[in-house]
Amino acid sequence: MYTFRKTPAKSVMFVVDYDDARRAYLWIDDLEKASDARFVEGMARARQEQGTLPEGTITSIRRVR
């Protein structure tokens, strides 16, 4: 008989909302750092500077999974 084993998540996904109703997604691979709100905000700003997240005013960042 086959039993399903749930494997732990390897990354954490966040939804980033902008003031003009746009939405983008952000993945963080480090599970410990993903629980730190300041780290996540800093990562979002850094990814905006790199160009992987769209420019604009971020209104909220929420964890999705």
Residue, then its C-alpha position, 0 to 999 in steps of 0.5 A: m500500500y502506498t502512503f503519501r509523505k508530505t515533504p517540507a517546503k523548499s521555498v516560501m512564496f509571497v504576494v507583493d501588492y502595489d498602490d496601483a493595484r498591480r500584484a507580483y510574486l516573490w519566492i524566498d528559499d531560506l525558510e528561517k529568513a522568510s519569517d522575518a518581516r524586515f528581511v522580506e521587505g528588504m529582499a523585495r526592495a533589492r529585487q526591485e533594484q535588480g529588476t526582477l520585481p516591477e518598480g512602484t510603491i509597495t503597499s503590502i507583502r503577504r505570505v501565500r505558502 
